[in-house]
Amino acid sequence: MPDPVESLRLSLVKRVRGVFHDASAGQAPTPPSDAALFARDTPIRLVHADLVGMMTGGIRALLLQMLHPHALQGVLDHSNFRSDMHGRLRRTARFIAVTTFGHRDEALAAIARVNRIHARVSGTLPDGTPYEATNPRTLAWVHVTEAQSFLAGYLRHVRPDMPGHEQDEYYRQFALIARMLGADPVPESRAEAEAIFRSLRRDLRTSPAAREVAQLVLSQRPPGTPRSVQTMIAAEAVAMLPDWARAMLHLHRPVLSALPARAATWGMGRTLRWAFRQNAAPRPR
């Protein structure tokens, strides 16, 4: 007789994988490799393995990125995000998975593929200023917002007592990918990340287009995802934003829903880690 608990676990795993992988296109989860760019149980693999932290952190990063006029215009001019926001998020998630967990040859091929795409992305801002997706400073903003946001999600929902030296190691590891994508400057510690974040902030601008994309990101609900889950993840992402970013995007910090959303994401995270048989902290060596 089938084990009902195990059947429930496998069903949950299948549903979650369906959100992040397009089975109709032959996509399958990236199997963790011992020949990856990063060793097992190191900070980057722990942080990037947690689904709730990555979902809330990923949305936070996207909201911040849309405040950079060059990054925003590249999305407006060269993507179909309005009709396929889920596809865009799915492709980003797959890139993170392959470069973090996949065989190093697959990771390097994925990075080369993104670099080829970026080389074709260019244009002009509404004021006539030219932009290119290969601009190291723009790529630096994309990277630092992702690194800070993914780590913030992990600290908030999984492991708030993660030692400082492991957090710094996370930045050092993630820097390897950022440099191969052409970003500069790239942080290798919490202090450097904060300094670069403050420096690049002066490049940001608010706009109706940025606010429109932010609303699309927050309202996007992947097929099969309960509306309550989407609302909870979005609320957590907004709560994690700096006050000045919420103001620029005309977003309000959740008040009445903040504690329930955080408690719910904590519970969902525990459930997903159980389903995928993950640990929140590294195993003793």
Secondary structure, DSSP 8 states (H G I E B T S, - for coil): ---HHHHHHHHHHHHHHHHHS-GGGT-------TTBSS-TTSHHHHHHH-HHHHHHHHHHHHHHHTTSHHHHHHHHHH--TTT-HHHHHHHHHHHHHHHHHSBHHHHHHHHHHHHHHHHT-EEE-TTS-EEETT-HHHHHHHHHHHHHHHHHHHHHHT-TT--HHHHHHHHHHHHHHHHHTT-SS--SSHHHHHHHHHHHGGG----HHHHHHHHHHHH---TT--HHHHHHHHHHHHHTS-HHHHHHTT----STTHHHHHHHHHHHHHHHHHHTT--SS----
